[in-house]
């Protein structure tokens, strides 16, 4: 005998399962990520000072031969004599070398340590002084702001909806997104970064979105695109490193440069056009491709 009650229950379960699958599929959001080339344009600029645009070694000057040193090996043989000789040099400008005078003993200890005398202590030193010890550093010409630029990063393309030739409003069937990014913060010589307390560079993003379910009125075309406005400040200065090597002190002078990117604003530009003639054969207007009009 066929158990009709059991069959009916099974069919009911199958029917519910099928309905549930269809419901989940229908609720999934469709997303279209629009890809486009990012553009960066100058809006305005001010030049404050003509300065080098790249860092590099400018010149090397011999400062002084120190006493208490074996001239053949360059190693310290009389610590007290060496200290007095180095202190005498620092005392030629007690203001400039105030920190060096304060730390003179630790400086000498570093010079005399066997590992320090045989290893590279800074990447800034040219190869023939790679085994030297930094005994002084600072700005020979303070870093200054050399130029400022107001700039904008944007996309030439837009995320759009075209209902320009329809008398009926429509609903957006899937989400569209368009994203741009821009590094904001400091890039360049660490000495300039530390001097002004700038933050390290990090990426900033802006996204334009037309969401699924949005309403597009009849006879209308509209769209969005992201933009990021920022200020670019260029800095330049002259920095020196005093290097002890081979019983003498030489001063290396470097141009130090850096760029600081400051965020002004980030947002989305909106564009729309209405088909006032309500022509079914009208051509949809094209959004602008130049810099945002904001």
VEXNUKE-362920 format. One record per residue: residue in three letters; chain; x, y, z of N, C-alpha, C in turn. Coordinates in steps of 0.001 Angstrom, whole numbers, plus 500000, padded with zeros to 6 digits. Layout:
residues N
REC    aa   ch      n_u      n_v      n_w     ca_u     ca_v     ca_w      c_u      c_v      c_w
REC   ALA    A        X        Y        Z        X        Y        Z        X        Y        Z
...
//
This chain:
residues 294
REC    aa   ch      n_u      n_v      n_w     ca_u     ca_v     ca_w      c_u      c_v      c_w
REC   UNK    A   500860   498809   500000   500000   500000   500000   500896   501242   500000
REC   UNK    A   500605   502200   499146   501420   503404   499013   501106   504377   500136
REC   UNK    A   502141   504880   500794   501965   505846   501886   501941   507253   501291
REC   UNK    A   500702   507718   500951   500555   509021   500281   500950   510171   501201
REC   UNK    A   500746   509995   502511   501082   511056   503451   502595   511321   503449
REC   UNK    A   503385   510219   503408   504844   510359   503390   505326   511032   502117
REC   UNK    A   504704   510654   500977   505079   511258   499686   504804   512746   499703
REC   UNK    A   503650   513110   500249   503260   514519   500282   504254   515337   501101
REC   UNK    A   504720   514784   502229   505683   515482   503076   507019   515670   502338
REC   UNK    A   507462   514650   501632   508722   514724   500873   508660   515805   499802
REC   UNK    A   507501   515831   499080   507343   516831   498026   507366   518234   498600
REC   UNK    A   506757   518368   499773   506719   519677   500422   508130   520143   500776
REC   UNK    A   508953   519236   501304   510329   519568   501673   511147   519960   500455
REC   UNK    A   511000   519182   499375   511717   519487   498133   511305   520838   497609
REC   UNK    A   510013   521110   497651   509513   522393   497154   510059   523552   497954
REC   UNK    A   510143   523410   499262   510682   524468   500099   512155   524694   499828
REC   UNK    A   512899   523610   499647   514331   523711   499367   514584   524454   498066
REC   UNK    A   513839   524139   497018   513994   524793   495714   513667   526268   495827
REC   UNK    A   512604   526613   496547   512188   528006   496690   513246   528812   497434
REC   UNK    A   513801   528166   498476   514829   528842   499265   516051   529165   498422
REC   UNK    A   516474   528249   497530   517636   528472   496659   517390   529633   495721
REC   UNK    A   516192   529710   495165   515851   530787   494238   515872   532121   494962
REC   UNK    A   515372   532152   496181   515322   533393   496949   516726   533920   497246
REC   UNK    A   517659   533064   497594   519033   533467   497880   519693   534033   496642
REC   UNK    A   519493   533402   495508   520080   533852   494244   519554   535243   493876
REC   UNK    A   518280   535445   494089   517661   536714   493706   518162   537861   494573
REC   UNK    A   518597   537569   495815   519011   538639   496721   520484   538997   496596
REC   UNK    A   521274   538231   495818   522688   538517   495660   522887   539825   494904
REC   UNK    A   523811   540669   495406   524080   541947   494763   525105   541775   493653
REC   UNK    A   524790   542314   492491   525724   542283   491368   526557   543552   491398
REC   UNK    A   527879   543384   491295   528779   544525   491384   529674   544569   490163
REC   UNK    A   529767   545756   489554   530670   545973   488427   531727   546990   488850
REC   UNK    A   533000   546572   488829   534102   547467   489154   534628   548055   487857
REC   UNK    A   534488   549360   487706   534912   550047   486492   536391   550375   486599
REC   UNK    A   537163   549947   485595   538602   550235   485585   538884   551389   484638
REC   UNK    A   539765   552285   485059   540098   553443   484244   541456   553971   484648
REC   UNK    A   542139   554598   483729   543451   555161   484007   543317   556419   484853
REC   UNK    A   544092   556476   485935   544088   557638   486809   544950   558746   486213
REC   UNK    A   544463   559988   486330   545159   561149   485791   545531   562073   486946
REC   UNK    A   546716   562682   486867   547153   563642   487878   547533   564937   487170
REC   UNK    A   546897   566049   487574   547120   567317   486874   547452   568439   487849
REC   UNK    A   548268   569381   487358   548614   570583   488107   547488   571601   487972
REC   UNK    A   547075   572183   489101   546054   573233   489085   546680   574620   489218
REC   UNK    A   547646   574778   490126   548352   576046   490295   549669   575777   491001
REC   UNK    A   550629   576701   490845   551935   576495   491471   552571   577827   491849
REC   UNK    A   553468   577767   492834   554251   578929   493269   555694   578478   493461
REC   UNK    A   556639   579186   492837   558059   578886   492976   558652   579883   493967
REC   UNK    A   559212   579392   495069   559793   580261   496081   561293   580436   495906
REC   UNK    A   561972   579383   495466   563424   579416   495379   563906   578370   494396
REC   UNK    A   564823   578773   493530   565408   577819   492593   566383   576933   493356
REC   UNK    A   566123   575629   493382   566952   574721   494184   567092   573390   493477
REC   UNK    A   568139   572612   493836   568309   571275   493249   567075   570413   493511
REC   UNK    A   566749   569550   492574   565572   568701   492706   565913   567297   493184
REC   UNK    A   567207   566977   493251   567611   565644   493703   568712   565754   494753
REC   UNK    A   568753   564766   495640   569786   564747   496677   571094   564224   496098
REC   UNK    A   572214   564653   496676   573503   564148   496208   574657   564872   496876
REC   UNK    A   575829   564253   496791   577043   564834   497363   577461   566056   496553
REC   UNK    A   577709   567165   497265   578105   568408   496598   579620   568560   496590
REC   UNK    A   580233   568422   497800   581673   568639   497912   582183   567990   499198
REC   UNK    A   583502   567820   499279   584161   567291   500476   585262   568276   500870
REC   UNK    A   585308   568637   502154   586327   569569   502635   587094   568947   503795
REC   UNK    A   588431   569045   503745   589230   568574   504867   589166   569617   505969
REC   UNK    A   588892   569165   507202   588699   570085   508319   589950   570188   509175
REC   UNK    A   590422   569046   509688   591543   569087   510614   592205   567719   510714
REC   UNK    A   593525   567720   510940   594249   566497   511303   594313   566437   512818
REC   UNK    A   593932   565314   513389   593887   565170   514841   595160   564526   515375
REC   UNK    A   595460   564827   516626   596646   564282   517281   596275   563021   518061
REC   UNK    A   597319   562281   518455   597104   561046   519200   596739   559883   518307
REC   UNK    A   597120   559968   517037   596734   558966   516047   597975   558407   515365
REC   UNK    A   597977   557101   515127   599034   556473   514333   598775   556819   512868
REC   UNK    A   599622   557612   512282   599401   558107   510921   599396   556997   509874
REC   UNK    A   600079   555889   510161   600138   554802   509181   598868   553951   509183
REC   UNK    A   598264   553787   510363   597063   552943   510460   595782   553752   510649
REC   UNK    A   595931   555002   511127   594761   555828   511374   594066   555525   512678
REC   UNK    A   594670   554656   513509   594038   554280   514768   594556   555139   515921
REC   UNK    A   593672   555313   516911   594004   556132   518067   595004   555381   518952
REC   UNK    A   596120   556059   519272   597127   555435   520144   597231   556164   521485
REC   UNK    A   596729   557377   521557   596718   558138   522808   595346   558780   522946
REC   UNK    A   594479   558160   523723   593081   558585   523833   592955   560010   524361
REC   UNK    A   593724   560358   525392   593611   561684   526001   594060   562777   525032
REC   UNK    A   595169   562518   524348   595648   563489   523355   594633   563657   522231
REC   UNK    A   594087   562525   521810   593075   562566   520748   591846   563361   521209
REC   UNK    A   591430   563115   522454   590254   563810   522987   590486   565319   523024
REC   UNK    A   591634   565731   523509   591944   567161   523596   591988   567806   522215
REC   UNK    A   592534   567061   521256   592621   567566   519883   591222   567722   519273
REC   UNK    A   590359   566733   519500   588991   566796   518981   588197   567892   519682
REC   UNK    A   588382   568015   520989   587675   569049   521751   588105   570440   521299
REC   UNK    A   589389   570591   521009   589886   571875   520518   589173   572274   519223
REC   UNK    A   588960   571273   518370   588251   571555   517127   586783   571933   517401
REC   UNK    A   586116   571175   518264   584716   571478   518588   584566   572870   519207
REC   UNK    A   585555   573285   519969   585487   574586   520640   585630   575766   519682
REC   UNK    A   585954   575507   518425   586012   576596   517442   584625   577172   517170
REC   UNK    A   583576   576391   517473   582197   576882   517343   581348   576133   518375
REC   UNK    A   581332   576652   519600   580680   575956   520701   579165   575848   520532
REC   UNK    A   578598   576766   519790   577151   576710   519542   576839   575614   518533
REC   UNK    A   577536   575632   517436   577319   574650   516368   577603   573236   516851
REC   UNK    A   578673   573084   517654   579104   571750   518075   578744   571445   519536
REC   UNK    A   577705   572088   520052   577335   571914   521458   576999   570453   521779
REC   UNK    A   576255   569784   520897   575910   568382   521123   577131   567486   521003
REC   UNK    A   578027   567834   520090   579247   567047   519914   580141   567135   521153
REC   UNK    A   580227   568341   521743   581025   568518   522962   580442   567675   524092
REC   UNK    A   579107   567676   524186   578426   566928   525236   578670   565422   525098
REC   UNK    A   578733   564954   523858   578837   563508   523607   580235   563071   523170
REC   UNK    A   581241   563881   523460   582576   563604   522935   583121   562264   523405
REC   UNK    A   582877   561894   524650   583423   560627   525159   582808   559412   524456
REC   UNK    A   581497   559436   524247   580841   558316   523561   581273   558254   522103
REC   UNK    A   581529   559417   521513   582008   559452   520124   583373   558780   520014
REC   UNK    A   584264   559103   520944   585605   558512   520924   585529   557013   521168
REC   UNK    A   584656   556598   522080   584500   555159   522346   584048   554419   521090
REC   UNK    A   583155   555027   520322   582694   554405   519080   583828   554289   518070
REC   UNK    A   584626   555349   517988   585749   555338   517051   586741   554242   517422
REC   UNK    A   586973   554068   518715   587990   553134   519179   587526   551683   519203
REC   UNK    A   586234   551466   519164   585753   550084   519174   586161   549398   517883
REC   UNK    A   586660   548201   517988   587236   547503   516836   586217   547267   515729
REC   UNK    A   584957   546949   516117   583970   546663   515070   583581   547921   514324
REC   UNK    A   583521   549058   515035   583134   550308   514390   584209   550769   513416
REC   UNK    A   585466   550568   513757   586535   551074   512903   586652   550294   511597
REC   UNK    A   585999   549142   511529   586174   548318   510331   584889   548127   509534
REC   UNK    A   583799   548778   509944   582551   548557   509209   582012   549861   508627
REC   UNK    A   581098   549724   507689   580455   550892   507088   579444   551438   508086
REC   UNK    A   579531   552731   508386   578636   553321   509384   577514   554135   508758
REC   UNK    A   577643   554484   507510   576568   555232   506855   576637   555017   505352
REC   UNK    A   575502   554950   504719   575457   554756   503271   575812   556033   502523
REC   UNK    A   575830   557178   503244   576104   558453   502586   577586   558647   502261
REC   UNK    A   578458   557886   502933   579896   558096   502763   580379   557437   501485
REC   UNK    A   581211   558159   500751   581766   557598   499526   582697   556438   499871
REC   UNK    A   582917   555496   498931   583647   554259   499240   585006   554451   499909
REC   UNK    A   585780   555477   499513   587115   555598   500066   587111   556102   501512
REC   UNK    A   585937   556465   502048   585811   556784   503468   584742   555919   504114
REC   UNK    A   584512   554746   503555   583440   553880   504047   583710   553361   505451
REC   UNK    A   584977   553388   505894   585297   552896   507239   585362   554031   508243
REC   UNK    A   584818   555192   507890   584879   556345   508776   583804   556330   509848
REC   UNK    A   583947   557271   510795   582992   557421   511889   582408   558832   511845
REC   UNK    A   581092   558935   511891   580441   560240   511911   580671   560887   513270
REC   UNK    A   581308   562070   513262   581581   562784   514512   580842   564119   514575
REC   UNK    A   580046   564395   513582   579247   565619   513578   578314   565628   512388
REC   UNK    A   577181   566257   512556   576213   566362   511461   575282   567532   511728
REC   UNK    A   574702   568054   510658   573750   569154   510824   573494   569855   509503
REC   UNK    A   572791   570961   509581   572448   571719   508376   573446   572856   508170
REC   UNK    A   574137   572852   507036   574981   573986   506674   574137   575079   506033
REC   UNK    A   573021   574676   505391   571999   575608   504900   570645   575005   505258
REC   UNK    A   569915   575690   506105   568643   575160   506591   567706   574828   505423
REC   UNK    A   566961   573711   505528   566018   573364   504455   564882   574381   504382
REC   UNK    A   564512   574712   503152   563459   575706   502922   562452   575178   501911
REC   UNK    A   561263   575752   501978   560227   575453   500997   560611   576114   499684
REC   UNK    A   560769   575317   498622   561200   575863   497342   560055   576047   496350
REC   UNK    A   558994   575250   496491   557840   575412   495586   556617   574737   496180
REC   UNK    A   555440   575216   495772   554168   574623   496187   553276   574456   494962
REC   UNK    A   552591   573325   494903   551670   573056   493798   550343   572540   494350
REC   UNK    A   549251   573037   493792   547934   572470   494054   547615   571518   492910
REC   UNK    A   547356   570239   493243   547175   569219   492231   545898   568429   492480
REC   UNK    A   545467   567716   491444   544258   566894   491567   544469   565571   490841
REC   UNK    A   544102   564500   491488   544108   563159   490902   542667   562763   490644
REC   UNK    A   542394   562269   489420   541010   561943   489064   540979   560907   487946
REC   UNK    A   539780   560465   487599   539574   559562   486462   538912   560314   485324
REC   UNK    A   539300   560001   484108   538605   560583   482954   537258   559897   482731
REC   UNK    A   537153   558639   483119   535900   557895   482983   534996   558132   484191
REC   UNK    A   533713   557776   484021   532712   557944   485060   531947   556626   485246
REC   UNK    A   531301   556470   486401   530268   555443   486522   528956   556162   486218
REC   UNK    A   528229   555676   485216   527044   556396   484739   525833   555481   484618
REC   UNK    A   524677   556119   484525   523423   555457   484189   522753   556261   483092
REC   UNK    A   522362   555570   482015   521798   556236   480847   520317   555873   480688
REC   UNK    A   519460   556826   480999   518012   556677   480777   517508   557875   479990
REC   UNK    A   518419   558317   479088   518213   559586   478385   517077   559535   477358
REC   UNK    A   516767   558353   476831   515760   558238   475768   514554   557399   476218
REC   UNK    A   514251   557479   477492   513132   556687   478014   512178   557566   478814
REC   UNK    A   510886   557344   478605   509855   558087   479335   509526   557423   480671
REC   UNK    A   510216   556307   480957   509927   555557   482174   511166   555511   483062
REC   UNK    A   510973   555807   484340   512083   555708   485295   512530   554248   485420
REC   UNK    A   513808   554054   485690   514333   552698   485832   515043   552558   487181
REC   UNK    A   515273   551307   487554   516009   551004   488776   517327   550339   488400
REC   UNK    A   518424   550788   489004   519744   550231   488706   519774   548763   489110
REC   UNK    A   520196   547903   488177   520131   546455   488406   521384   545895   489073
REC   UNK    A   522488   546651   489072   523694   546169   489742   524542   547370   490177
REC   UNK    A   525382   547158   491176   526233   548214   491724   527459   548431   490846
REC   UNK    A   527786   549706   490612   528985   550064   489860   529909   550867   490774
REC   UNK    A   531212   550582   490711   532175   551327   491518   533376   551748   490681
REC   UNK    A   533958   552880   491053   535161   553401   490403   536042   553993   491504
REC   UNK    A   537274   553502   491629   538149   553899   492737   539469   554468   492244
REC   UNK    A   539973   555464   492970   541307   556008   492721   542068   556055   494042
REC   UNK    A   543384   556206   493951   544200   556312   495157   545343   557286   494914
REC   UNK    A   545877   557825   496012   546970   558798   495950   547789   558665   497232
REC   UNK    A   549124   558624   497096   549980   558592   498277   550057   559992   498891
REC   UNK    A   549745   560076   500184   549788   561335   500914   550805   561199   502047
REC   UNK    A   551630   562219   502235   552679   562182   503257   554010   562586   502662
REC   UNK    A   555093   562289   503365   556408   562757   502951   557196   561678   502229
REC   UNK    A   557907   562110   501190   558831   561261   500463   560135   562035   500258
REC   UNK    A   561259   561414   500615   562538   562092   500407   563492   561886   501560
REC   UNK    A   564405   562843   501745   565469   562727   502736   564886   562689   504148
REC   UNK    A   565346   561718   504937   564854   561557   506306   565220   562765   507168
REC   UNK    A   566308   563444   506839   566700   564625   507608   565653   565735   507503
REC   UNK    A   565079   565912   506305   564020   566911   506139   562740   566448   506834
REC   UNK    A   562453   565175   506719   561264   564613   507386   561324   564865   508895
REC   UNK    A   562478   564594   509489   562640   564792   510924   562642   566269   511305
REC   UNK    A   563211   567103   510447   563298   568541   510719   561913   569153   510887
REC   UNK    A   560988   568777   510008   559659   569387   510027   558589   568493   510661
REC   UNK    A   558963   567277   511036   557996   566386   511670   556934   565864   510727
REC   UNK    A   557296   565667   509464   556325   565169   508487   556002   563700   508739
REC   UNK    A   554833   563290   508286   554401   561892   508414   554844   561094   507197
REC   UNK    A   555063   559805   507407   555450   558920   506302   554313   558819   505293
REC   UNK    A   554663   558549   504060   553675   558453   502984   552768   557244   503160
REC   UNK    A   551470   557438   502903   550490   556354   502973   549401   556604   501938
REC   UNK    A   548790   555533   501473   547791   555629   500409   546448   556132   500940
REC   UNK    A   545826   557042   500172   544478   557539   500453   543603   557177   499255
REC   UNK    A   542394   556692   499506   541500   556240   498429   540193   557020   498422
REC   UNK    A   539571   557065   497244   538240   557631   497096   537477   556783   496080
REC   UNK    A   536233   556429   496403   535432   555556   495550   534099   556205   495204
REC   UNK    A   533748   556148   493923   532411   556559   493468   531570   555308   493267
REC   UNK    A   530322   555352   493743   529453   554174   493683   528052   554554   493243
REC   UNK    A   527507   553785   492301   526073   553816   491989   525525   552483   492469
REC   UNK    A   524673   552534   493482   524233   551307   494150   523068   550641   493448
REC   UNK    A   523058   549333   493525   521937   548555   493014   520645   549011   493703
REC   UNK    A   519616   549242   492893   518331   549691   493429   518126   551190   493340
REC   UNK    A   519189   551936   492953   519050   553392   492818   518064   553718   491700
REC   UNK    A   517336   554823   491840   516330   555224   490854   516934   556195   489847
REC   UNK    A   516659   555942   488562   517105   556833   487491   515862   557410   486828
REC   UNK    A   515602   558711   486974   514395   559319   486413   514346   559198   484888
REC   UNK    A   513142   559361   484352   512958   559351   482898   513704   560510   482261
REC   UNK    A   514143   560307   481025   514809   561331   480207   516075   561883   480874
REC   UNK    A   516783   561045   481592   517944   561523   482372   519155   560613   482198
REC   UNK    A   520326   561249   482182   521608   560526   482266   522421   561200   483360
REC   UNK    A   523036   560394   484220   523866   560991   485267   524990   560040   485674
REC   UNK    A   525949   560587   486421   527081   559760   486828   527956   560431   487873
REC   UNK    A   528927   559657   488369   529875   560132   489372   531290   559716   488966
REC   UNK    A   532265   560457   489478   533662   560031   489405   534408   560586   490616
REC   UNK    A   535415   559845   491106   536154   560280   492298   537289   561235   491946
REC   UNK    A   537647   562064   492915   538829   562908   492759   539469   563141   494129
REC   UNK    A   540770   563413   494105   541532   563716   495313   542345   564976   495044
REC   UNK    A   542117   566025   495840   542895   567250   495711   543937   567288   496821
REC   UNK    A   545147   567699   496439   546228   567731   497421   547222   568836   497092
REC   UNK    A   548052   569152   498076   549099   570152   497902   550458   569460   497931
REC   UNK    A   551316   569804   496992   552663   569244   496918   553672   570344   497238
REC   UNK    A   554367   570211   498362   555410   571160   498765   556775   570515   498602
REC   UNK    A   557678   571216   497924   559043   570736   497695   560009   571474   498619
REC   UNK    A   560933   570709   499229   561906   571280   500155   563323   570932   499713
REC   UNK    A   564263   571825   500050   565665   571570   499721   566556   572262   500753
REC   UNK    A   567656   571603   501112   568620   572191   502032   569979   571544   501847
REC   UNK    A   570982   572082   502538   572342   571526   502459   572705   570941   503823
REC   UNK    A   573068   569668   503827   573350   568936   505064   574801   568471   505052
REC   UNK    A   575424   568467   506233   576821   568029   506289   576988   566854   507232
REC   UNK    A   577963   566015   506911   578412   564932   507769   579914   565100   507979
REC   UNK    A   580340   565167   509228   581765   565224   509542   582232   563801   509817
REC   UNK    A   583197   563345   509034   583649   561960   509093   585090   561903   509590
REC   UNK    A   585288   561124   510660   586654   560858   511106   587140   559588   510423
REC   UNK    A   588291   559670   509785   588894   558497   509148   590381   558776   508937
REC   UNK    A   591197   557813   509263   592636   557929   508999   593314   559056   509739
REC   UNK    A   592806   559440   510917   593438   560490   511706   593017   561895   511345
REC   UNK    A   592074   562043   510435   591629   563374   510017   590102   563439   509986
REC   UNK    A   589606   564657   510033   588162   564881   509897   587909   565579   508571
REC   UNK    A   586997   565037   507805   586558   565641   506552   585056   565876   506621
REC   UNK    A   584626   566961   506018   583205   567284   506010   582621   567040   504624
REC   UNK    A   581567   566243   504593   580857   565943   503353   579582   566771   503326
REC   UNK    A   579388   567520   502241   578202   568356   502103   577262   567735   501068
REC   UNK    A   576000   567641   501449   575002   567004   500586   573802   567919   500368
REC   UNK    A   573260   567854   499175   571945   568437   498947   570911   567427   499415
REC   UNK    A   569984   567885   500243   568894   567038   500723   567576   567622   500220
REC   UNK    A   566763   566765   499595   565482   567220   499055   564356   566312   499539
REC   UNK    A   563163   566833   499471   562003   566042   499869   560718   566663   499375
REC   UNK    A   559686   565834   499309   558361   566264   498834   557319   565874   499870
REC   UNK    A   556488   566841   500258   555416   566554   501213   554059   566736   500537
REC   UNK    A   553262   565653   500528   551941   565652   499911   550888   565799   501003
REC   UNK    A   550107   566891   500964   549090   567157   501983   547699   567073   501357
REC   UNK    A   546830   566307   501967   545465   566159   501467   544676   567448   501675
REC   UNK    A   544044   567924   500609   543145   569078   500699   541710   568595   500859
REC   UNK    A   541274   567740   499940   539940   567156   500034   539858   565959   499098
REC   UNK    A   538931   565055   499384   538636   563946   498476   537130   563766   498466
REC   UNK    A   536585   563617   497238   535125   563548   497130   534760   562976   495756
REC   UNK    A   533474   563106   495409   532973   562641   494114   532347   563802   493352
REC   UNK    A   532639   563868   492070   532022   564879   491207   530762   564280   490587
REC   UNK    A   529686   565069   490597   528399   564613   490051   528141   565320   488725
REC   UNK    A   527582   564556   487781   527245   565112   486459   525886   564559   486038
REC   UNK    A   525049   565409   485419   523758   564922   484925   523287   565792   483758
REC   UNK    A   522472   565176   482907   521842   565887   481801   520405   565375   481640
REC   UNK    A   519514   566302   481256   518106   565959   481056   517744   566168   479589
REC   UNK    A   517058   565207   479026   516594   565276   477642   515317   566121   477626
REC   UNK    A   515518   567435   477581   514374   568352   477692   513412   568233   476510
REC   UNK    A   513920   567846   475340   513052   567684   474165   512321   566348   474177
REC   UNK    A   512739   565458   475081   512162   564120   475205   512171   563380   473853
REC   UNK    A   513278   563541   473149   513455   562886   471854   513928   561455   472053
REC   UNK    A   513285   560538   471350   513656   559125   471462   514893   558793   470644
REC   UNK    A   515356   559735   469832   516539   559498   468995   517718   560383   469408
REC   UNK    A   517571   561090   470492   518639   561995   470937   519878   561201   471357
REC   UNK    A   521043   561810   471161   522305   561198   471566   522611   561568   473016
REC   UNK    A   522971   560576   473801   523302   560833   475199   524564   561691   475296
REC   UNK    A   524520   562810   476017   525719   563638   476186   526832   562870   476878
REC   UNK    A   528064   563280   476593   529243   562634   477174   529764   563442   478349
REC   UNK    A   530048   562817   479478   530599   563542   480628   531958   564133   480286
REC   UNK    A   532371   565209   480955   533676   565820   480692   534821   564894   481095
REC   UNK    A   535949   565017   480413   537112   564179   480700   538256   564972   481308
REC   UNK    A   538085   566309   481395   539126   567138   481981   539088   567106   483497
REC   UNK    A   539872   567980   484113   539924   568031   485567   538556   568362   486145
REC   UNK    A   538224   567849   487315   536921   568102   487936   536625   569592   488096
REC   UNK    A   535414   569974   487832   534973   571360   487959   534356   571542   489336
REC   UNK    A   535219   571504   490356   534750   571613   491743   535631   572587   492516
//
